[in-house]
Amino acid sequence: MSNVETAVKPAAALKLDLEDRLRKRGIPAAPSVLRSLLEEFEAPPETRNLDKIINLVSCDAVLTARCLGLANSPLFGMSRRIVNVRSAVVALGAKRLKDLLISACMMQINPKSATGMTSLQIWEHAFAAALMARRLALEIEYPEPEKVYLSALLHDIGHLVNMLCFPQEFSQAVKLHNENEIDLFDAEKEVLGFTHCDSGFVLGDLWQLPEEAKDAIAYHHDPHPPEDRMLFLALIQMGDSLAQWYGFDDGNRAPDMPTIIASKNWQVISQLAQEVTLDDVSLASIFGDYAKEVKQMVSGLMHA
């Protein structure tokens, strides 16, 4: 994570300028099936329409391929190959299915790679960070782990906006990051005059994303987030750091586990969470084991 203290919601003038530039260069479209899937998964389990979910998946070739690919991955160890969406849905279960489908929807935003960074790399990191953040939320009994998951999944979407709408400038920023060993956040600020936090927040506004997701996008590099979002954002930032540590690069220097444990984010979680069942040792142990499952999940989703 960067130590720069300017990672806040873009000021009104910058926001208007970015909105104008995004419209001129082509705003990425929100995946059309995403809203319908979110509505189904937000319904109580007893009223959830499984047939509608299966139909939505079956009508999208990308989602079908991802769903079948993950269901047939070594993570599930099926005795026979799964060849249809209904069987895959049953095999994956509701929670994993939701993770898979929302992630696969978002991955359809797939701009050409910048020099030294690919959209695949960005999505691998985002999916891993989302899984890590939600697992941590569940461990501390945070009341809304699914909001943590979706917000962590979207936290770096500004990189994709910059890659798609400002490809030359973003490539220069990646080059500056690689050659000078500075965080990509700082390189973006120097080359573009704004960061992925700014462009991602503007996209979130245009897409009418939930407020907590926009806050995760805007503040995930900010060492002084709003007090009313402090625990929520600490979970996002911890997921981000854990994903970096376990090999899912996002263009910033990866912290080691002692640094993660000593971080302000872990202190915030320890102080503000109603129930913290983790100590420093168990944090490292649990996430060391969970990282293996995350790697299988990411591989199953990304390489189906």
C-alpha positions as a printed NumPy array, in Angstrom:
array([[  0.   ,   0.   ,   0.   ],
       [  1.077,   3.534,  -0.658],
       [  1.893,   6.021,   2.068],
       [  0.583,   8.877,  -0.062],
       [ -2.133,  10.707,   1.858],
       [ -4.031,  12.065,  -1.166],
       [ -6.053,   8.922,  -1.846],
       [ -9.438,  10.499,  -1.221],
       [-12.583,  10.914,  -3.257],
       [-11.766,  13.169,  -6.234],
       [-12.605,  16.83 ,  -5.796],
       [-15.592,  18.141,  -7.735],
       [-13.518,  19.729, -10.512],
       [-11.415,  16.59 , -11.055],
       [-14.535,  14.416, -10.949],
       [-16.264,  16.476, -13.644],
       [-13.112,  16.496, -15.764],
       [-12.738,  12.71 , -15.468],
       [-16.415,  12.124, -16.284],
       [-16.01 ,  14.225, -19.423],
       [-12.817,  12.428, -20.452],
       [-14.354,   9.002, -19.82 ],
       [-17.411,   9.831, -21.933],
       [-15.207,  11.045, -24.787],
       [-12.968,   7.97 , -24.648],
       [-15.741,   5.445, -24.079],
       [-17.006,   4.504, -20.634],
       [-16.773,   0.753, -19.974],
       [-20.281,  -0.709, -19.966],
       [-21.482,  -2.545, -16.884],
       [-22.017,  -6.235, -17.764],
       [-25.695,  -6.527, -18.739],
       [-26.39 ,  -9.703, -16.748],
       [-24.803,  -8.436, -13.527],
       [-27.816,  -6.564, -12.128],
       [-30.152,  -9.513, -12.678],
       [-27.767, -11.89 , -10.922],
       [-27.253,  -9.517,  -7.991],
       [-31.024,  -9.209,  -7.55 ],
       [-31.381, -12.992,  -7.385],
       [-28.537, -13.453,  -4.919],
       [-29.778, -10.614,  -2.718],
       [-33.086, -12.466,  -2.245],
       [-33.475, -14.719,   0.834],
       [-32.337, -18.295,   0.101],
       [-35.887, -19.638,   0.412],
       [-37.17 , -17.292,  -2.33 ],
       [-34.145, -17.436,  -4.609],
       [-35.06 , -18.566,  -8.132],
       [-32.497, -21.223,  -9.035],
       [-33.992, -21.822, -12.482],
       [-33.65 , -18.109, -13.317],
       [-29.999, -18.133, -12.215],
       [-29.329, -21.207, -14.361],
       [-31.033, -19.548, -17.35 ],
       [-29.04 , -16.329, -16.904],
       [-25.801, -18.306, -16.81 ],
       [-26.782, -20.523, -19.747],
       [-27.468, -17.483, -21.951],
       [-23.941, -16.16 , -21.428],
       [-21.169, -18.2  , -23.041],
       [-18.443, -16.714, -20.847],
       [-20.326, -17.391, -17.609],
       [-21.14 , -20.936, -18.736],
       [-17.472, -21.671, -19.484],
       [-16.295, -20.225, -16.155],
       [-18.958, -22.097, -14.205],
       [-18.151, -25.462, -15.8  ],
       [-14.413, -24.832, -15.574],
       [-14.464, -24.172, -11.843],
       [-16.88 , -27.028, -11.081],
       [-14.477, -29.414, -12.849],
       [-11.372, -28.001, -11.15 ],
       [ -9.325, -30.064,  -8.639],
       [-10.809, -27.944,  -5.848],
       [-14.018, -29.996,  -5.936],
       [-12.6  , -33.415,  -6.867],
       [-15.67 , -34.573,  -8.786],
       [-15.729, -38.295,  -9.639],
       [-17.238, -37.561, -13.052],
       [-16.987, -34.633, -15.421],
       [-19.725, -32.011, -15.11 ],
       [-21.099, -31.074, -18.526],
       [-24.151, -28.866, -17.883],
       [-24.857, -25.654, -16.006],
       [-27.458, -27.111, -13.628],
       [-25.035, -29.766, -12.349],
       [-22.289, -27.152, -12.028],
       [-24.572, -24.849, -10.019],
       [-25.429, -27.673,  -7.611],
       [-21.761, -28.696,  -7.291],
       [-20.513, -25.178,  -6.581],
       [-23.103, -24.233,  -3.964],
       [-24.703, -20.827,  -3.485],
       [-21.775, -18.91 ,  -1.959],
       [-19.124, -20.06 ,  -4.417],
       [-21.568, -19.662,  -7.296],
       [-22.204, -16.046,  -6.355],
       [-18.46 , -15.359,  -6.093],
       [-17.843, -16.988,  -9.455],
       [-20.653, -15.327, -11.37 ],
       [-20.124, -11.786, -10.096],
       [-16.376, -12.1  , -10.668],
       [-16.835, -13.563, -14.146],
       [-19.255, -10.762, -15.056],
       [-16.764,  -8.117, -14.027],
       [-13.938,  -9.888, -15.855],
       [-15.698,  -9.189, -19.132],
       [-14.191,  -5.72 , -18.785],
       [-10.967,  -6.816, -20.395],
       [ -8.971,  -4.011, -22.05 ],
       [ -5.747,  -4.54 , -23.938],
       [ -2.785,  -4.975, -21.634],
       [ -0.537,  -2.085, -20.758],
       [  3.193,  -2.557, -21.024],
       [  4.194,  -4.542, -17.946],
       [  0.657,  -5.186, -16.638],
       [ -2.31 ,  -7.198, -17.888],
       [ -6.015,  -7.069, -17.13 ],
       [ -5.736, -10.749, -16.131],
       [ -3.192,  -9.781, -13.455],
       [ -5.536,  -7.08 , -12.135],
       [ -8.514,  -9.444, -11.959],
       [ -6.511, -12.242, -10.354],
       [ -5.464,  -9.852,  -7.609],
       [ -8.996,  -8.477,  -7.222],
       [-10.592, -11.938,  -6.928],
       [ -7.968, -13.093,  -4.417],
       [ -8.345,  -9.887,  -2.372],
       [-12.126, -10.319,  -2.348],
       [-11.889, -13.915,  -1.117],
       [ -9.339, -12.977,   1.543],
       [-11.331,  -9.955,   2.742],
       [-14.568, -11.888,   3.022],
       [-12.874, -14.774,   4.849],
       [-11.495, -12.293,   7.366],
       [-14.952, -10.691,   7.699],
       [-16.452, -14.116,   8.459],
       [-13.721, -14.887,  11.001],
       [-14.507, -11.749,  13.002],
       [-18.285, -12.154,  12.524],
       [-18.636,  -8.921,  10.542],
       [-22.368,  -8.583,   9.754],
       [-22.085,  -7.952,   5.997],
       [-19.338, -10.169,   4.541],
       [-20.886, -10.172,   1.048],
       [-20.615,  -6.393,   0.831],
       [-16.965,  -6.766,   1.793],
       [-16.494,  -9.331,  -0.982],
       [-18.071,  -7.241,  -3.76 ],
       [-16.298,  -4.06 ,  -2.657],
       [-12.898,  -5.782,  -2.505],
       [-13.519,  -7.295,  -5.934],
       [-14.059,  -3.807,  -7.366],
       [-11.416,  -1.896,  -5.396],
       [ -8.883,  -1.715,  -8.254],
       [-11.322,  -1.31 , -11.139],
       [ -9.814,   2.129, -11.786],
       [ -6.717,   0.371, -13.166],
       [ -8.911,  -1.102, -15.89 ],
       [-10.496,   2.286, -16.562],
       [ -7.047,   3.823, -16.962],
       [ -5.882,   0.92 , -19.112],
       [ -8.944,   1.229, -21.369],
       [ -9.424,   5.002, -21.573],
       [ -5.872,   6.288, -21.088],
       [ -3.719,   3.446, -22.487],
       [ -0.601,   5.444, -23.408],
       [ -0.492,   7.382, -20.162],
       [ -1.157,   4.274, -18.09 ],
       [  1.628,   2.381, -19.889],
       [  3.98 ,   5.259, -19.053],
       [  2.915,   5.042, -15.406],
       [  3.559,   1.271, -15.326],
       [  6.962,   1.858, -16.912],
       [  7.796,   4.513, -14.31 ],
       [  6.677,   2.124, -11.566],
       [  8.865,  -0.701, -12.889],
       [ 11.967,   1.364, -13.628],
       [ 11.96 ,   3.41 , -10.418],
       [ 10.527,   0.793,  -8.033],
       [  7.777,   3.107,  -6.82 ],
       [  4.18 ,   2.131,  -6.148],
       [  1.933,   2.248,  -9.188],
       [ -0.386,   4.584,  -7.258],
       [  2.41 ,   7.171,  -7.063],
       [  3.376,   6.653, -10.711],
       [ -0.225,   7.217, -11.832],
       [ -0.36 ,  10.433,  -9.861],
       [  2.819,  11.677, -11.518],
       [  1.952,  10.715, -15.105],
       [ -1.831,  11.064, -15.299],
       [ -2.403,  13.644, -12.573],
       [ -4.925,  11.304, -10.916],
       [ -4.999,   7.69 ,  -9.743],
       [ -7.048,   4.543, -10.223],
       [ -8.869,   5.502,  -7.02 ],
       [-10.143,   8.656,  -8.764],
       [-11.104,   7.097, -12.105],
       [-12.563,   4.03 , -10.41 ],
       [-14.733,   6.187,  -8.156],
       [-16.038,   8.138, -11.146],
       [-16.901,   4.883, -12.933],
       [-18.631,   3.658,  -9.774],
       [-20.744,   6.814,  -9.76 ],
       [-21.655,   6.403, -13.422],
       [-22.53 ,   2.731, -12.864],
       [-24.491,   3.594,  -9.705],
       [-22.515,   1.115,  -7.625],
       [-23.364,   0.737,  -3.905],
       [-21.887,   3.443,  -1.684],
       [-19.694,   0.973,   0.213],
       [-18.158,  -0.259,  -3.053],
       [-17.408,   3.298,  -4.155],
       [-15.82 ,   3.987,  -0.759],
       [-13.598,   0.908,  -1.141],
       [-12.511,   2.151,  -4.57 ],
       [-11.851,   5.686,  -3.353],
       [-10.198,   4.98 ,   0.   ],
       [ -8.294,   1.688,  -0.26 ],
       [ -4.947,   3.517,  -0.35 ],
       [ -5.915,   6.118,   2.244],
       [ -4.25 ,   5.812,   5.672],
       [ -6.977,   8.066,   7.156],
       [-10.359,   6.783,   5.904],
       [-13.727,   8.093,   7.182],
       [-14.336,   6.979,  10.772],
       [-17.736,   5.477,  10.004],
       [-16.144,   3.197,   7.379],
       [-12.937,   2.425,   9.271],
       [-13.609,  -1.251,  10.065],
       [-15.099,  -1.954,   6.648],
       [-12.156,  -0.376,   4.825],
       [ -9.656,  -2.106,   7.127],
       [-11.106,  -5.438,   5.952],
       [-10.732,  -4.355,   2.308],
       [ -7.146,  -3.219,   2.842],
       [ -6.266,  -6.397,   4.744],
       [ -7.66 ,  -8.492,   1.894],
       [ -5.598,  -6.397,  -0.506],
       [ -2.41 ,  -6.926,   1.544],
       [ -2.99 , -10.665,   2.069],
       [ -3.527, -11.152,  -1.66 ],
       [ -0.251,  -9.322,  -2.353],
       [  1.633, -11.4  ,   0.221],
       [  0.382, -14.68 ,  -1.212],
       [  1.524, -13.842,  -4.727],
       [ -1.285, -11.903,  -6.393],
       [  0.562,  -8.81 ,  -7.569],
       [ -1.274,  -5.511,  -8.067],
       [  1.614,  -3.256,  -9.001],
       [  2.499,  -2.214,  -5.455],
       [  5.156,  -3.505,  -3.095],
       [  3.908,  -6.632,  -1.345],
       [  4.071,  -6.462,   2.477],
       [  5.3  ,  -9.481,   4.416],
       [  3.213, -11.138,   7.113],
       [  4.923,  -9.372,  10.062],
       [  4.18 ,  -6.032,   8.367],
       [  0.547,  -7.025,   7.814],
       [  0.167,  -8.052,  11.456],
       [  1.755,  -4.78 ,  12.624],
       [ -0.403,  -2.683,  10.29 ],
       [ -2.953,  -0.101,  11.36 ],
       [ -5.611,  -2.136,   9.547],
       [ -5.11 ,  -5.175,  11.77 ],
       [ -5.082,  -2.917,  14.837],
       [ -8.384,  -1.36 ,  13.727],
       [ -9.952,  -4.786,  13.213],
       [ -8.735,  -5.986,  16.602],
       [-10.106,  -2.892,  18.327],
       [-13.412,  -2.32 ,  16.523],
       [-14.679,  -5.783,  15.656],
       [-17.28 ,  -7.1  ,  18.067],
       [-15.773, -10.564,  18.033],
       [-12.136, -11.207,  17.125],
       [-11.306, -14.886,  17.393],
       [ -7.96 , -14.471,  15.648],
       [ -4.655, -13.662,  17.222],
       [ -1.489, -12.874,  15.264],
       [ -0.398, -16.51 ,  15.065],
       [ -3.762, -17.894,  13.989],
       [ -4.139, -15.125,  11.379],
       [ -0.978, -16.309,   9.644],
       [ -1.923, -19.971,  10.043],
       [ -5.511, -19.69 ,   8.8  ],
       [ -4.667, -17.556,   5.806],
       [ -1.62 , -19.656,   4.933],
       [ -3.955, -22.628,   4.569],
       [ -6.741, -20.628,   2.925],
       [ -4.328, -19.185,   0.35 ],
       [ -4.062, -22.663,  -1.22 ],
       [ -7.815, -22.771,  -1.782],
       [ -7.808, -19.202,  -3.074],
       [ -5.152, -20.077,  -5.646],
       [ -7.273, -22.994,  -6.866],
       [-10.366, -20.791,  -7.023],
       [ -8.529, -18.068,  -8.928],
       [ -7.012, -20.579, -11.334],
       [-10.379, -22.253, -11.909],
       [-12.062, -18.936, -12.63 ],
       [ -9.37 , -17.243, -14.694],
       [ -8.234, -20.173, -16.813],
       [-11.509, -22.002, -17.522]])
